[in-house]
Amino acid sequence: MREIETSLQPFGEFLLEARLVREKAAPHCVRWVRRFLMRQASDEPLADQVRRFCEDLERNGRV
């Protein structure tokens, strides 16, 4: 878990420096990436994992 946190700080900074998201949105993006990375490993294709994760976010009203 500590490795993920260490890696996500530069990721958040990158999002802001590259102007990929607004400053207010960056913490949410980092939190969603953290949640995705903390999920149980799966053998399904990555695209399917991401799609399911986004559906879960939408279903839970956290988008």
PDB file of N, H, CA, C and O in Angstrom:
ATOM      1  N   MET A   1       0.836  -1.205   0.000  1.00  0.00           N
ATOM      2  CA  MET A   1       0.000   0.000   0.000  1.00  0.00           C
ATOM      3  C   MET A   1       0.869   1.252   0.000  1.00  0.00           C
ATOM      4  O   MET A   1       0.562   2.228  -0.685  1.00  0.00           O
ATOM      5  N   ARG A   2       1.938   1.220   0.759  1.00  0.00           N
ATOM      6  H   ARG A   2       2.187   0.428   1.315  1.00  0.00           H
ATOM      7  CA  ARG A   2       2.807   2.395   0.840  1.00  0.00           C
ATOM      8  C   ARG A   2       3.401   2.745  -0.524  1.00  0.00           C
ATOM      9  O   ARG A   2       3.556   3.921  -0.854  1.00  0.00           O
ATOM     10  N   GLU A   3       3.733   1.723  -1.316  1.00  0.00           N
ATOM     11  H   GLU A   3       3.608   0.768  -1.048  1.00  0.00           H
ATOM     12  CA  GLU A   3       4.274   1.971  -2.652  1.00  0.00           C
ATOM     13  C   GLU A   3       3.256   2.689  -3.527  1.00  0.00           C
ATOM     14  O   GLU A   3       3.606   3.579  -4.301  1.00  0.00           O
ATOM     15  N   ILE A   4       2.005   2.297  -3.397  1.00  0.00           N
ATOM     16  H   ILE A   4       1.721   1.574  -2.768  1.00  0.00           H
ATOM     17  CA  ILE A   4       0.952   2.937  -4.188  1.00  0.00           C
ATOM     18  C   ILE A   4       0.853   4.408  -3.818  1.00  0.00           C
ATOM     19  O   ILE A   4       0.795   5.268  -4.697  1.00  0.00           O
ATOM     20  N   GLU A   5       0.833   4.703  -2.527  1.00  0.00           N
ATOM     21  H   GLU A   5       0.880   4.004  -1.813  1.00  0.00           H
ATOM     22  CA  GLU A   5       0.738   6.097  -2.088  1.00  0.00           C
ATOM     23  C   GLU A   5       1.923   6.913  -2.592  1.00  0.00           C
ATOM     24  O   GLU A   5       1.758   8.050  -3.033  1.00  0.00           O
ATOM     25  N   THR A   6       3.112   6.330  -2.525  1.00  0.00           N
ATOM     26  H   THR A   6       3.246   5.406  -2.167  1.00  0.00           H
ATOM     27  CA  THR A   6       4.311   7.027  -2.985  1.00  0.00           C
ATOM     28  C   THR A   6       4.243   7.305  -4.475  1.00  0.00           C
ATOM     29  O   THR A   6       4.702   8.352  -4.930  1.00  0.00           O
ATOM     30  N   SER A   7       3.680   6.388  -5.236  1.00  0.00           N
ATOM     31  H   SER A   7       3.306   5.537  -4.867  1.00  0.00           H
ATOM     32  CA  SER A   7       3.579   6.554  -6.686  1.00  0.00           C
ATOM     33  C   SER A   7       2.464   7.506  -7.086  1.00  0.00           C
ATOM     34  O   SER A   7       2.543   8.150  -8.132  1.00  0.00           O
ATOM     35  N   LEU A   8       1.438   7.598  -6.274  1.00  0.00           N
ATOM     36  H   LEU A   8       1.374   7.075  -5.424  1.00  0.00           H
ATOM     37  CA  LEU A   8       0.294   8.424  -6.652  1.00  0.00           C
ATOM     38  C   LEU A   8       0.544   9.919  -6.476  1.00  0.00           C
ATOM     39  O   LEU A   8      -0.099  10.726  -7.147  1.00  0.00           O
ATOM     40  N   GLN A   9       1.442  10.299  -5.610  1.00  0.00           N
ATOM     41  H   GLN A   9       1.965   9.644  -5.065  1.00  0.00           H
ATOM     42  CA  GLN A   9       1.736  11.727  -5.456  1.00  0.00           C
ATOM     43  C   GLN A   9       2.301  12.309  -6.752  1.00  0.00           C
ATOM     44  O   GLN A   9       1.807  13.335  -7.219  1.00  0.00           O
ATOM     45  N   PRO A  10       3.324  11.684  -7.345  1.00  0.00           N
ATOM     46  CA  PRO A  10       3.806  12.217  -8.630  1.00  0.00           C
ATOM     47  C   PRO A  10       2.743  12.142  -9.730  1.00  0.00           C
ATOM     48  O   PRO A  10       2.704  12.991 -10.621  1.00  0.00           O
ATOM     49  N   PHE A  11       1.890  11.129  -9.663  1.00  0.00           N
ATOM     50  H   PHE A  11       1.922  10.439  -8.939  1.00  0.00           H
ATOM     51  CA  PHE A  11       0.813  11.017 -10.641  1.00  0.00           C
ATOM     52  C   PHE A  11      -0.121  12.219 -10.540  1.00  0.00           C
ATOM     53  O   PHE A  11      -0.488  12.812 -11.554  1.00  0.00           O
ATOM     54  N   GLY A  12      -0.503  12.576  -9.318  1.00  0.00           N
ATOM     55  H   GLY A  12      -0.205  12.094  -8.494  1.00  0.00           H
ATOM     56  CA  GLY A  12      -1.361  13.741  -9.112  1.00  0.00           C
ATOM     57  C   GLY A  12      -0.702  15.019  -9.604  1.00  0.00           C
ATOM     58  O   GLY A  12      -1.352  15.869 -10.214  1.00  0.00           O
ATOM     59  N   GLU A  13       0.592  15.148  -9.336  1.00  0.00           N
ATOM     60  H   GLU A  13       1.119  14.458  -8.841  1.00  0.00           H
ATOM     61  CA  GLU A  13       1.327  16.322  -9.806  1.00  0.00           C
ATOM     62  C   GLU A  13       1.367  16.358 -11.339  1.00  0.00           C
ATOM     63  O   GLU A  13       1.231  17.417 -11.951  1.00  0.00           O
ATOM     64  N   PHE A  14       1.556  15.186 -11.941  1.00  0.00           N
ATOM     65  H   PHE A  14       1.667  14.326 -11.443  1.00  0.00           H
ATOM     66  CA  PHE A  14       1.568  15.098 -13.403  1.00  0.00           C
ATOM     67  C   PHE A  14       0.235  15.547 -13.985  1.00  0.00           C
ATOM     68  O   PHE A  14       0.197  16.297 -14.960  1.00  0.00           O
ATOM     69  N   LEU A  15      -0.859  15.086 -13.382  1.00  0.00           N
ATOM     70  H   LEU A  15      -0.828  14.476 -12.590  1.00  0.00           H
ATOM     71  CA  LEU A  15      -2.182  15.486 -13.872  1.00  0.00           C
ATOM     72  C   LEU A  15      -2.314  17.006 -13.914  1.00  0.00           C
ATOM     73  O   LEU A  15      -2.858  17.572 -14.862  1.00  0.00           O
ATOM     74  N   LEU A  16      -1.807  17.650 -12.874  1.00  0.00           N
ATOM     75  H   LEU A  16      -1.365  17.191 -12.103  1.00  0.00           H
ATOM     76  CA  LEU A  16      -1.915  19.109 -12.800  1.00  0.00           C
ATOM     77  C   LEU A  16      -0.949  19.807 -13.756  1.00  0.00           C
ATOM     78  O   LEU A  16      -1.340  20.739 -14.459  1.00  0.00           O
ATOM     79  N   GLU A  17       0.301  19.365 -13.788  1.00  0.00           N
ATOM     80  H   GLU A  17       0.619  18.608 -13.217  1.00  0.00           H
ATOM     81  CA  GLU A  17       1.300  20.005 -14.647  1.00  0.00           C
ATOM     82  C   GLU A  17       0.949  19.862 -16.121  1.00  0.00           C
ATOM     83  O   GLU A  17       1.167  20.782 -16.910  1.00  0.00           O
ATOM     84  N   ALA A  18       0.406  18.705 -16.490  1.00  0.00           N
ATOM     85  H   ALA A  18       0.230  17.958 -15.849  1.00  0.00           H
ATOM     86  CA  ALA A  18       0.039  18.473 -17.888  1.00  0.00           C
ATOM     87  C   ALA A  18      -1.338  19.059 -18.205  1.00  0.00           C
ATOM     88  O   ALA A  18      -1.810  18.993 -19.340  1.00  0.00           O
ATOM     89  N   ARG A  19      -1.964  19.629 -17.188  1.00  0.00           N
ATOM     90  H   ARG A  19      -1.581  19.682 -16.266  1.00  0.00           H
ATOM     91  CA  ARG A  19      -3.294  20.223 -17.336  1.00  0.00           C
ATOM     92  C   ARG A  19      -4.318  19.243 -17.914  1.00  0.00           C
ATOM     93  O   ARG A  19      -5.134  19.585 -18.770  1.00  0.00           O
ATOM     94  N   LEU A  20      -4.235  18.012 -17.408  1.00  0.00           N
ATOM     95  H   LEU A  20      -3.571  17.734 -16.714  1.00  0.00           H
ATOM     96  CA  LEU A  20      -5.167  16.980 -17.850  1.00  0.00           C
ATOM     97  C   LEU A  20      -6.496  17.066 -17.113  1.00  0.00           C
ATOM     98  O   LEU A  20      -7.527  16.619 -17.616  1.00  0.00           O
ATOM     99  N   VAL A  21      -6.461  17.647 -15.915  1.00  0.00           N
ATOM    100  H   VAL A  21      -5.623  18.011 -15.507  1.00  0.00           H
ATOM    101  CA  VAL A  21      -7.681  17.835 -15.122  1.00  0.00           C
ATOM    102  C   VAL A  21      -7.582  19.183 -14.412  1.00  0.00           C
ATOM    103  O   VAL A  21      -6.495  19.734 -14.239  1.00  0.00           O
ATOM    104  N   ARG A  22      -8.732  19.696 -14.009  1.00  0.00           N
ATOM    105  H   ARG A  22      -9.615  19.248 -14.150  1.00  0.00           H
ATOM    106  CA  ARG A  22      -8.732  20.927 -13.212  1.00  0.00           C
ATOM    107  C   ARG A  22      -8.190  20.624 -11.820  1.00  0.00           C
ATOM    108  O   ARG A  22      -8.246  19.483 -11.362  1.00  0.00           O
ATOM    109  N   GLU A  23      -7.675  21.630 -11.159  1.00  0.00           N
ATOM    110  H   GLU A  23      -7.630  22.557 -11.530  1.00  0.00           H
ATOM    111  CA  GLU A  23      -7.068  21.452  -9.834  1.00  0.00           C
ATOM    112  C   GLU A  23      -8.041  20.809  -8.852  1.00  0.00           C
ATOM    113  O   GLU A  23      -7.645  19.957  -8.057  1.00  0.00           O
ATOM    114  N   LYS A  24      -9.311  21.209  -8.899  1.00  0.00           N
ATOM    115  H   LYS A  24      -9.634  21.901  -9.545  1.00  0.00           H
ATOM    116  CA  LYS A  24     -10.304  20.639  -7.983  1.00  0.00           C
ATOM    117  C   LYS A  24     -10.564  19.159  -8.262  1.00  0.00           C
ATOM    118  O   LYS A  24     -10.929  18.414  -7.353  1.00  0.00           O
ATOM    119  N   ALA A  25     -10.380  18.731  -9.498  1.00  0.00           N
ATOM    120  H   ALA A  25     -10.083  19.336 -10.237  1.00  0.00           H
ATOM    121  CA  ALA A  25     -10.676  17.354  -9.874  1.00  0.00           C
ATOM    122  C   ALA A  25      -9.523  16.391  -9.601  1.00  0.00           C
ATOM    123  O   ALA A  25      -9.740  15.184  -9.492  1.00  0.00           O
ATOM    124  N   ALA A  26      -8.311  16.906  -9.489  1.00  0.00           N
ATOM    125  H   ALA A  26      -8.134  17.887  -9.578  1.00  0.00           H
ATOM    126  CA  ALA A  26      -7.138  16.045  -9.336  1.00  0.00           C
ATOM    127  C   ALA A  26      -7.236  15.097  -8.137  1.00  0.00           C
ATOM    128  O   ALA A  26      -6.947  13.910  -8.292  1.00  0.00           O
ATOM    129  N   PRO A  27      -7.630  15.566  -6.948  1.00  0.00           N
ATOM    130  CA  PRO A  27      -7.717  14.626  -5.822  1.00  0.00           C
ATOM    131  C   PRO A  27      -8.710  13.491  -6.070  1.00  0.00           C
ATOM    132  O   PRO A  27      -8.497  12.364  -5.622  1.00  0.00           O
ATOM    133  N   HIS A  28      -9.787  13.791  -6.780  1.00  0.00           N
ATOM    134  H   HIS A  28      -9.960  14.706  -7.144  1.00  0.00           H
ATOM    135  CA  HIS A  28     -10.767  12.748  -7.083  1.00  0.00           C
ATOM    136  C   HIS A  28     -10.161  11.709  -8.032  1.00  0.00           C
ATOM    137  O   HIS A  28     -10.344  10.507  -7.841  1.00  0.00           O
ATOM    138  N   CYS A  29      -9.449  12.174  -9.043  1.00  0.00           N
ATOM    139  H   CYS A  29      -9.301  13.151  -9.198  1.00  0.00           H
ATOM    140  CA  CYS A  29      -8.809  11.249  -9.982  1.00  0.00           C
ATOM    141  C   CYS A  29      -7.809  10.356  -9.269  1.00  0.00           C
ATOM    142  O   CYS A  29      -7.767   9.149  -9.508  1.00  0.00           O
ATOM    143  N   VAL A  30      -7.016  10.936  -8.408  1.00  0.00           N
ATOM    144  H   VAL A  30      -7.050  11.917  -8.214  1.00  0.00           H
ATOM    145  CA  VAL A  30      -6.024  10.157  -7.653  1.00  0.00           C
ATOM    146  C   VAL A  30      -6.734   9.139  -6.760  1.00  0.00           C
ATOM    147  O   VAL A  30      -6.304   7.989  -6.665  1.00  0.00           O
ATOM    148  N   ARG A  31      -7.806   9.554  -6.113  1.00  0.00           N
ATOM    149  H   ARG A  31      -8.155  10.488  -6.190  1.00  0.00           H
ATOM    150  CA  ARG A  31      -8.544   8.642  -5.238  1.00  0.00           C
ATOM    151  C   ARG A  31      -9.124   7.479  -6.046  1.00  0.00           C
ATOM    152  O   ARG A  31      -9.078   6.335  -5.595  1.00  0.00           O
ATOM    153  N   TRP A  32      -9.670   7.759  -7.235  1.00  0.00           N
ATOM    154  H   TRP A  32      -9.707   8.688  -7.602  1.00  0.00           H
ATOM    155  CA  TRP A  32     -10.232   6.688  -8.059  1.00  0.00           C
ATOM    156  C   TRP A  32      -9.140   5.724  -8.518  1.00  0.00           C
ATOM    157  O   TRP A  32      -9.353   4.512  -8.530  1.00  0.00           O
ATOM    158  N   VAL A  33      -7.982   6.244  -8.891  1.00  0.00           N
ATOM    159  H   VAL A  33      -7.809   7.228  -8.881  1.00  0.00           H
ATOM    160  CA  VAL A  33      -6.873   5.369  -9.299  1.00  0.00           C
ATOM    161  C   VAL A  33      -6.443   4.509  -8.109  1.00  0.00           C
ATOM    162  O   VAL A  33      -6.193   3.313  -8.264  1.00  0.00           O
ATOM    163  N   ARG A  34      -6.358   5.107  -6.941  1.00  0.00           N
ATOM    164  H   ARG A  34      -6.560   6.078  -6.815  1.00  0.00           H
ATOM    165  CA  ARG A  34      -5.994   4.352  -5.732  1.00  0.00           C
ATOM    166  C   ARG A  34      -6.995   3.220  -5.499  1.00  0.00           C
ATOM    167  O   ARG A  34      -6.604   2.080  -5.250  1.00  0.00           O
ATOM    168  N   ARG A  35      -8.283   3.540  -5.580  1.00  0.00           N
ATOM    169  H   ARG A  35      -8.601   4.466  -5.783  1.00  0.00           H
ATOM    170  CA  ARG A  35      -9.317   2.514  -5.369  1.00  0.00           C
ATOM    171  C   ARG A  35      -9.207   1.405  -6.405  1.00  0.00           C
ATOM    172  O   ARG A  35      -9.372   0.229  -6.080  1.00  0.00           O
ATOM    173  N   PHE A  36      -8.928   1.777  -7.660  1.00  0.00           N
ATOM    174  H   PHE A  36      -8.794   2.733  -7.924  1.00  0.00           H
ATOM    175  CA  PHE A  36      -8.789   0.762  -8.701  1.00  0.00           C
ATOM    176  C   PHE A  36      -7.605  -0.150  -8.399  1.00  0.00           C
ATOM    177  O   PHE A  36      -7.706  -1.370  -8.522  1.00  0.00           O
ATOM    178  N   LEU A  37      -6.496   0.439  -8.007  1.00  0.00           N
ATOM    179  H   LEU A  37      -6.413   1.430  -7.907  1.00  0.00           H
ATOM    180  CA  LEU A  37      -5.293  -0.356  -7.736  1.00  0.00           C
ATOM    181  C   LEU A  37      -5.431  -1.231  -6.496  1.00  0.00           C
ATOM    182  O   LEU A  37      -4.743  -2.244  -6.375  1.00  0.00           O
ATOM    183  N   MET A  38      -6.300  -0.855  -5.589  1.00  0.00           N
ATOM    184  H   MET A  38      -6.859  -0.032  -5.687  1.00  0.00           H
ATOM    185  CA  MET A  38      -6.488  -1.625  -4.357  1.00  0.00           C
ATOM    186  C   MET A  38      -7.461  -2.793  -4.543  1.00  0.00           C
ATOM    187  O   MET A  38      -7.606  -3.623  -3.646  1.00  0.00           O
ATOM    188  N   ARG A  39      -8.118  -2.862  -5.688  1.00  0.00           N
ATOM    189  H   ARG A  39      -8.000  -2.188  -6.416  1.00  0.00           H
ATOM    190  CA  ARG A  39      -9.059  -3.955  -5.940  1.00  0.00           C
ATOM    191  C   ARG A  39      -8.321  -5.277  -6.009  1.00  0.00           C
ATOM    192  O   ARG A  39      -7.120  -5.330  -6.278  1.00  0.00           O
ATOM    193  N   GLN A  40      -9.058  -6.330  -5.764  1.00  0.00           N
ATOM    194  H   GLN A  40     -10.033  -6.288  -5.545  1.00  0.00           H
ATOM    195  CA  GLN A  40      -8.495  -7.676  -5.849  1.00  0.00           C
ATOM    196  C   GLN A  40      -8.060  -7.950  -7.284  1.00  0.00           C
ATOM    197  O   GLN A  40      -8.735  -7.552  -8.234  1.00  0.00           O
ATOM    198  N   ALA A  41      -6.932  -8.629  -7.433  1.00  0.00           N
ATOM    199  H   ALA A  41      -6.383  -8.952  -6.662  1.00  0.00           H
ATOM    200  CA  ALA A  41      -6.409  -8.956  -8.760  1.00  0.00           C
ATOM    201  C   ALA A  41      -7.403  -9.823  -9.523  1.00  0.00           C
ATOM    202  O   ALA A  41      -8.146 -10.611  -8.939  1.00  0.00           O
ATOM    203  N   SER A  42      -7.397  -9.657 -10.833  1.00  0.00           N
ATOM    204  H   SER A  42      -6.793  -9.017 -11.307  1.00  0.00           H
ATOM    205  CA  SER A  42      -8.323 -10.383 -11.682  1.00  0.00           C
ATOM    206  C   SER A  42      -7.606 -10.842 -12.947  1.00  0.00           C
ATOM    207  O   SER A  42      -6.657 -10.206 -13.406  1.00  0.00           O
ATOM    208  N   ASP A  43      -8.076 -11.955 -13.500  1.00  0.00           N
ATOM    209  H   ASP A  43      -8.847 -12.472 -13.127  1.00  0.00           H
ATOM    210  CA  ASP A  43      -7.512 -12.460 -14.756  1.00  0.00           C
ATOM    211  C   ASP A  43      -8.220 -11.898 -15.983  1.00  0.00           C
ATOM    212  O   ASP A  43      -7.791 -12.133 -17.112  1.00  0.00           O
ATOM    213  N   GLU A  44      -9.310 -11.150 -15.760  1.00  0.00           N
ATOM    214  H   GLU A  44      -9.659 -10.959 -14.842  1.00  0.00           H
ATOM    215  CA  GLU A  44     -10.040 -10.622 -16.909  1.00  0.00           C
ATOM    216  C   GLU A  44      -9.227  -9.507 -17.571  1.00  0.00           C
ATOM    217  O   GLU A  44      -8.375  -8.898 -16.924  1.00  0.00           O
ATOM    218  N   PRO A  45      -9.482  -9.239 -18.845  1.00  0.00           N
ATOM    219  CA  PRO A  45      -8.740  -8.192 -19.550  1.00  0.00           C
ATOM    220  C   PRO A  45      -8.864  -6.840 -18.829  1.00  0.00           C
ATOM    221  O   PRO A  45      -9.888  -6.531 -18.219  1.00  0.00           O
ATOM    222  N   LEU A  46      -7.808  -6.062 -18.918  1.00  0.00           N
ATOM    223  H   LEU A  46      -6.976  -6.313 -19.413  1.00  0.00           H
ATOM    224  CA  LEU A  46      -7.772  -4.765 -18.233  1.00  0.00           C
ATOM    225  C   LEU A  46      -8.937  -3.875 -18.653  1.00  0.00           C
ATOM    226  O   LEU A  46      -9.536  -3.201 -17.814  1.00  0.00           O
ATOM    227  N   ALA A  47      -9.259  -3.868 -19.930  1.00  0.00           N
ATOM    228  H   ALA A  47      -8.772  -4.416 -20.611  1.00  0.00           H
ATOM    229  CA  ALA A  47     -10.368  -3.026 -20.399  1.00  0.00           C
ATOM    230  C   ALA A  47     -11.672  -3.404 -19.698  1.00  0.00           C
ATOM    231  O   ALA A  47     -12.471  -2.529 -19.365  1.00  0.00           O
ATOM    232  N   ASP A  48     -11.888  -4.684 -19.474  1.00  0.00           N
ATOM    233  H   ASP A  48     -11.239  -5.395 -19.744  1.00  0.00           H
ATOM    234  CA  ASP A  48     -13.092  -5.132 -18.775  1.00  0.00           C
ATOM    235  C   ASP A  48     -13.055  -4.728 -17.305  1.00  0.00           C
ATOM    236  O   ASP A  48     -14.078  -4.354 -16.733  1.00  0.00           O
ATOM    237  N   GLN A  49     -11.870  -4.806 -16.696  1.00  0.00           N
ATOM    238  H   GLN A  49     -11.038  -5.110 -17.160  1.00  0.00           H
ATOM    239  CA  GLN A  49     -11.726  -4.393 -15.304  1.00  0.00           C
ATOM    240  C   GLN A  49     -12.046  -2.912 -15.142  1.00  0.00           C
ATOM    241  O   GLN A  49     -12.751  -2.517 -14.213  1.00  0.00           O
ATOM    242  N   VAL A  50     -11.526  -2.104 -16.047  1.00  0.00           N
ATOM    243  H   VAL A  50     -10.954  -2.424 -16.801  1.00  0.00           H
ATOM    244  CA  VAL A  50     -11.762  -0.660 -15.987  1.00  0.00           C
ATOM    245  C   VAL A  50     -13.238  -0.359 -16.213  1.00  0.00           C
ATOM    246  O   VAL A  50     -13.817   0.473 -15.514  1.00  0.00           O
ATOM    247  N   ARG A  51     -13.848  -1.028 -17.183  1.00  0.00           N
ATOM    248  H   ARG A  51     -13.377  -1.703 -17.751  1.00  0.00           H
ATOM    249  CA  ARG A  51     -15.265  -0.813 -17.454  1.00  0.00           C
ATOM    250  C   ARG A  51     -16.104  -1.164 -16.224  1.00  0.00           C
ATOM    251  O   ARG A  51     -17.009  -0.415 -15.855  1.00  0.00           O
ATOM    252  N   ARG A  52     -15.807  -2.292 -15.595  1.00  0.00           N
ATOM    253  H   ARG A  52     -15.072  -2.900 -15.894  1.00  0.00           H
ATOM    254  CA  ARG A  52     -16.556  -2.709 -14.415  1.00  0.00           C
ATOM    255  C   ARG A  52     -16.343  -1.732 -13.262  1.00  0.00           C
ATOM    256  O   ARG A  52     -17.280  -1.414 -12.530  1.00  0.00           O
ATOM    257  N   PHE A  53     -15.121  -1.263 -13.105  1.00  0.00           N
ATOM    258  H   PHE A  53     -14.360  -1.521 -13.699  1.00  0.00           H
ATOM    259  CA  PHE A  53     -14.811  -0.293 -12.052  1.00  0.00           C
ATOM    260  C   PHE A  53     -15.600   0.999 -12.261  1.00  0.00           C
ATOM    261  O   PHE A  53     -16.169   1.542 -11.314  1.00  0.00           O
ATOM    262  N   CYS A  54     -15.632   1.486 -13.490  1.00  0.00           N
ATOM    263  H   CYS A  54     -15.169   1.045 -14.259  1.00  0.00           H
ATOM    264  CA  CYS A  54     -16.389   2.711 -13.796  1.00  0.00           C
ATOM    265  C   CYS A  54     -17.879   2.507 -13.557  1.00  0.00           C
ATOM    266  O   CYS A  54     -18.562   3.400 -13.056  1.00  0.00           O
ATOM    267  N   GLU A  55     -18.374   1.346 -13.913  1.00  0.00           N
ATOM    268  H   GLU A  55     -17.819   0.621 -14.321  1.00  0.00           H
ATOM    269  CA  GLU A  55     -19.783   1.042 -13.650  1.00  0.00           C
ATOM    270  C   GLU A  55     -20.064   1.040 -12.146  1.00  0.00           C
ATOM    271  O   GLU A  55     -21.102   1.534 -11.704  1.00  0.00           O
ATOM    272  N   ASP A  56     -19.136   0.483 -11.364  1.00  0.00           N
ATOM    273  H   ASP A  56     -18.294   0.081 -11.723  1.00  0.00           H
ATOM    274  CA  ASP A  56     -19.282   0.480  -9.904  1.00  0.00           C
ATOM    275  C   ASP A  56     -19.289   1.904  -9.359  1.00  0.00           C
ATOM    276  O   ASP A  56     -20.101   2.231  -8.492  1.00  0.00           O
ATOM    277  N   LEU A  57     -18.392   2.756  -9.859  1.00  0.00           N
ATOM    278  H   LEU A  57     -17.733   2.490 -10.563  1.00  0.00           H
ATOM    279  CA  LEU A  57     -18.357   4.152  -9.422  1.00  0.00           C
ATOM    280  C   LEU A  57     -19.679   4.841  -9.734  1.00  0.00           C
ATOM    281  O   LEU A  57     -20.236   5.551  -8.897  1.00  0.00           O
ATOM    282  N   GLU A  58     -20.168   4.625 -10.935  1.00  0.00           N
ATOM    283  H   GLU A  58     -19.715   4.048 -11.615  1.00  0.00           H
ATOM    284  CA  GLU A  58     -21.412   5.252 -11.343  1.00  0.00           C
ATOM    285  C   GLU A  58     -22.588   4.744 -10.503  1.00  0.00           C
ATOM    286  O   GLU A  58     -23.445   5.524 -10.089  1.00  0.00           O
ATOM    287  N   ARG A  59     -22.621   3.454 -10.261  1.00  0.00           N
ATOM    288  H   ARG A  59     -21.925   2.820 -10.597  1.00  0.00           H
ATOM    289  CA  ARG A  59     -23.706   2.849  -9.487  1.00  0.00           C
ATOM    290  C   ARG A  59     -23.727   3.375  -8.053  1.00  0.00           C
ATOM    291  O   ARG A  59     -24.792   3.573  -7.468  1.00  0.00           O
ATOM    292  N   ASN A  60     -22.547   3.597  -7.501  1.00  0.00           N
ATOM    293  H   ASN A  60     -21.682   3.437  -7.976  1.00  0.00           H
ATOM    294  CA  ASN A  60     -22.443   4.070  -6.118  1.00  0.00           C
ATOM    295  C   ASN A  60     -22.585   5.584  -6.003  1.00  0.00           C
ATOM    296  O   ASN A  60     -22.521   6.129  -4.901  1.00  0.00           O
ATOM    297  N   GLY A  61     -22.779   6.268  -7.134  1.00  0.00           N
ATOM    298  H   GLY A  61     -22.831   5.825  -8.028  1.00  0.00           H
ATOM    299  CA  GLY A  61     -22.972   7.708  -7.110  1.00  0.00           C
ATOM    300  C   GLY A  61     -21.727   8.483  -6.734  1.00  0.00           C
ATOM    301  O   GLY A  61     -21.826   9.573  -6.169  1.00  0.00           O
ATOM    302  N   ARG A  62     -20.572   7.950  -7.032  1.00  0.00           N
ATOM    303  H   ARG A  62     -20.492   7.065  -7.492  1.00  0.00           H
ATOM    304  CA  ARG A  62     -19.323   8.610  -6.650  1.00  0.00           C
ATOM    305  C   ARG A  62     -18.530   9.082  -7.861  1.00  0.00           C
ATOM    306  O   ARG A  62     -17.300   9.083  -7.846  1.00  0.00           O
ATOM    307  N   VAL A  63     -19.222   9.472  -8.880  1.00  0.00           N
ATOM    308  H   VAL A  63     -20.222   9.472  -8.893  1.00  0.00           H
ATOM    309  CA  VAL A  63     -18.528   9.954 -10.090  1.00  0.00           C
ATOM    310  C   VAL A  63     -18.683  11.448 -10.153  1.00  0.00           C
ATOM    311  O   VAL A  63     -18.185  12.082 -11.082  1.00  0.00           O
TER     312      VAL A  63
END
